[in-house]
């Protein structure tokens, strides 16, 4: 199927991009799109808008202070943006507890002023950063976990379109209230609207809440620059799913993903089940897989995954995904989506268009006409095709 990227553009005035979170978490606007009809609410009423007995699936990743500013003796400012760990492990959770050294793939600002093989140090900490490759940096320190070191030397990496420095409120408000697993360099922003009180209301209504992990990468902000969208280099992200979550997905009547990251994880889980059906045991979902592999029944795919976990005595499943969802994709796991409003011509707007079809234009036009705030700190929507 041919997809013209220009068909997924819209005019987004700079004034509609939310530069700060609302004063109180959970007070954003909520657009509800249900079977083609649109209603306007506030996020505090989300519980009343959800189907009975629905299962909400959240991404419990936690944003790390991935932006590190260092200076050379000459005064030159070097900015290091952590992308993904390379050593001593590629697993975020293992790297975060390391206490001696860690190598990361990074984006390096002002890289021409920092030659490979040379060190930078922090005057206040016993800590060095050595550029060990074109896009690799090795950090060395002693005595504390890397996660603690990052809290001392790093900054929360706000999205590039916010155009301001990190402020004190961002340390709390650019995390979900249920964030747990260190590793993301961008927040799963659909979850920023949920409060502890709303979470309790979900339970009281009988709505099930489940958690999985996808460590959001900086690639989520990468614009599509290719005329043929299938040539867009999708970012690779780590996912973690507990066995009991997969078991519950076999029996749920309606699964609603909280955010595009949860949706990508759920759909990737299905395609791993398909890979197992085709005798491929590596959990690495390529962007081509959903368009090249023959689909199977959803329950059969999930059962394949459970059988695999039983075979290897696994209580938790880990994998990699670069799944690319665009119009023409057939959803296998998700019946609803809670999400913010995304950049034009982005992979995320393509995902929304794949989910609700051409009505994505109606949804975005309604949001623009009703003064909704857009992007990471913006307002929310509940989409049920």
N, C-alpha and C positions, 0 to 999 in steps of 0.2 A: 504494500500500500504506500502510495506517495503522499507525503505530508509537506505542505507549503508553510514554512515558518511564519511568513507574513500574515497568514490567516490567524495567528495566535498573538497578535499585537493589539495593544490598545493604548490610548494616551493617558499617562499617569502624571498628573501635575506634581511638581516637587512639594507643593503645599499639602498634598494628601499623604505623604510619607511620614509616618509617626516617628518622631525623633526621640521621644521619651515614652515610657510606659504610662498608663493612666495612673492617677493619684493613688487609687486603691486597686489591688488585684481583684479580678472578677467583675469589674464594672464596665467592661467593654460592651459594645453593641454585638448582637448576634443576628445574623441573617439565616433564616431557616428555609432551605430549598427542599421541598418534599414532593416527589412525583410531578415535577413541573411547576408547582405553585410556590410562591415566595411570601414569607411573613417576616416582620421585623420585631425583634425582642431584645432583651438585655441578657448578658451571659449568665447572670444570676438565676435565670429561669431555665437553664440548660437541662436540668433534671426533668422538668415537665415536658420538654420537647422530645425526649428520647423514647423509643419504643419499649414497651414492657418486656422484661426479661432479656434485654439487650446485653451484650458483653462489650465493654469498652476496653480497648487495648492501648496501653500507654507505653511510651518510650522513657525509661528511667535513667537515660544517660545524663551525665553531669558535665557541664562546660568547664574546661580547665583554663587557667590563666595562660593561654598559649602565645601571647604577644610579649616578647622580651626586648627591651630597649637597652643597648649597651653603647659605650663610647670608646673610641680609640684614644690613645694619648694625644693625638692631634686635635681631638675634639669632634672628629667625624662621628655622626650618629648612625649606628647600625641597628636595624630592626630585624628580629628573627621571629618568624611565625611558624610554630610547630605544626606539621601536617600529619605525620604518622611515624610511629616508632620503628626503628630498624634493629637496634641491639640495646640490651642483652636479649630482648625478645621483641616480637612484633605484636604481642598481646598487651594492650593498654594496662590491664589490671596488674600484670607482672612488672611492667616498667615502672608503674607508679609507686611500687614498694621497694624498688632498687635503691641502694644507699651509697653508690660509689661512682658509677658512670652510666651514661645513656646516650645513644646516638639516634638522631631523628632526621627524617627527611623534612626540609624546611623551605619556606619562601624567605629570601633574604633581601631586605631593603637596603639600597646603597651598596650592593654587593661588590661593585667595582673598587670600593675603598677597602675591602677586606679580602686579602689574598688567601687562597687555599693553603693550609698548613700553618697559618698564624693564629695566635690566641688572643682572646679578649678576656678581661677579668672584671669582676665587680668589686669595687673598693671596700664595700661594707661586708662582703661575704667571702669565705674561703672557697671560691668557685671560679672555674675557667670554662670558656667556650672556645672550641677549636673548629675552624672550618675545615672539615676533612674531605670534602668533595664539592662538586659544583652546587649541589643542593642538599648537602649533608652537614650537620653540626654535631660534634661530640661534646657533651657536658660532663665535667668531672667535679666532684665535691665529696664531702665525707660527713657521716654522722646522722643524717636525717633522710627520710624517704624523699624520693623525687617529687611526690605530690606536695610535700611541705616546702621544698625548695621553690617550686613553682609559685606557691602562694606568696613567697617573699620577693621573688624577682620578676614575676609575670603580671600581665594585665589581662582582664577579660577581653576577648577579641570581638568587639561589636561589629556588626555587618558594615561593609564599606560605604553603603548608601546612607548611613546615619550621619556621617560628616561631623563628628564631634569626638572629643576625648572621653574616655571612660570616667564616669562620676560614681560617687559612693553608692548611690541607689542601684546601679547596674549590678553590683556584686550579688545582690539578692534578687533583683527583678529580672535578670537575664538567666535565671535558673527556675525550673519548675519546683513546686513545693515537694514533689516526690522524687527529685533527682537523687541518684544514689551512686551510679557507676562512673568514675572519672574516665574521661577520654574524648569527649566531644570538643570541637573547636567552633561550633555554632549551636545555638539552643534549638531544641525541638519546639518551635515557637507556638504551635497550637496548644501546648500544655501550659503556657504561661498564664492563661486565664483561670485555671483551676485553683481554688483555695482549699484549705483543710476542711472548711465548713461544707463546701460543695461536695468534696469527696465523701464526707459522712452522709450527706443527703442521698448520694448515689446508692450507698449501701442500704440505707433505710428504705429506699424504693424497691430494692431487690435487683438493682442493676449490677451486674458482675463487673469487677475491675481486675484486669490482668496486666502484668508488666513484662516487657521484654527490653532488650537493649540494642540500639544501633548507635554507634559513635559517629555523630554527624561530622562530615569532613568539610573543608573549605570549598570543595568542589560544588557544594550545593549553591554557591553564589556565582559559579562560572557560567557566563553567557554562552549561548549557542552561536557559533560564528561560521558554521558550515551551511552551505545552501542545502545539502542533503543532510537532514537531521540525523540519519542513521550513522553518519560519520563523526558525530560529536563524541569526543572521548569522555565517557562517563567515569565518574570518580568511584573508587573502590572503598567500601566501608565495612567495618567489623560488626557482626551481629551475634547476639547471645540469646538463647531461648531455653527456658527451663522445661523439663519433660512434662511436668504437671500442667503447664500452659497448653502444650500441644494436645494433651489428653482432653482438656476442657474444650478446646476448639472443635473436637469431634462431635460434641453434643450441643453447642450453642445454636440458638435459633437465628440470631442476628448479630453479626460482628461489626462493630463500628471502630474504625481506626482513629485514634487521637493523633492527628498529624500525618503528613506525607511520609515521615520516617517510619512510623509504625506500619503504615500501609505497605511501604516497600519491603519491610521485614516480613510481614505476613505473606505477601505474594511470593517473596523469595523462598520462604519455607515451603510453600506449595511446589515450587519448581525444583527444590531439592528432592522432594518426594518423587517428582517425575524423573529426575536424574537417577534416583535409586531404581526406579522401574526399568530404566535403560542400562542398568548395571554400572552406573557411574557413581562412585562413592564419595567424591570430593565435594564438599559444600562450598562451591565457588560458582555463583550464578553470574554468567556472562550476560552482557546486555543483549546478545543475540538469542539467548536460550528461549525466551517465551515466543519468539517468532520462527524458530527453527525446529523446536521439539514438539512432538505430538502430545497433546494434552490427555490427561486421564481424569477419572472421577476424583473429586476433592477428598472424599473420605479415604479413598484408596491411597492417595498421595500422602495424607497424614499418617495413615497406618503404616506405610512404607518407612516413614521417618521413625515412628515408634519402634518398629521391628528392628531397625538399624541401631537405635539406642539401646534396646534390650540386648542385642547381639554383642555390643561392645561395652555393656554395663555403664551407660552414660546417664547421668541425671540432668546434664546440661549440654546443649548443642551449641557449638560455635562455628562460624563460617564467615565467608566474604561474599559481598554482593555488589554488583555494578548494574543491577536491573534498571532498564530504561523503559518507562511506561509512557506511551504516547498514543494518540487516537488510532484505533484499530486493535488495541489490546483488549482482551477479554478478561475481566476480573474473576478470580477464582475464590478469594477468601473474604473480601470486604463487601459489606452491604451498605455501609455509610462511612462518612468521613467528616471529622471536625478539623477545620483548617483555617489559616489566615488568608490574606489576599497577596498574590505573588507577582513578581516582576513580569512585564510583558516579554515575550520571546524567550521564556525560560523553560527548563525541563519541568519545573513544578506546574507551570500553567498548562503544559502539555498533559501532565498527569491528571489535572482537574478536568480538562477537556475530554480526556479518555474516559473519565468516570461519569460525567453527566452530559457528554455530547455537546452539541452546539449551544445548549442552554447556558454554558459557561459565560457567554457574552451577556445574556440576560442578567445573570447573577452579578457580574462585575459592573454592568451599567446601573443596576439598582443600587449597588454599594456606592458608586460614585455619586449618583444623584441624591443619596440620602446621607452624604457626608461621613461615610465610614472612613476610618483610618487604615492605611495600607502597610503591608510588609511586617517585619518581625515584631515590632511593638504595637501593631495595629489591631483592628477589630477581628471578629471571628465569624465563621459560618459553619452550619451543620448541613451537609449535603446528603440527601437520600434519594437516589435515582428512582 
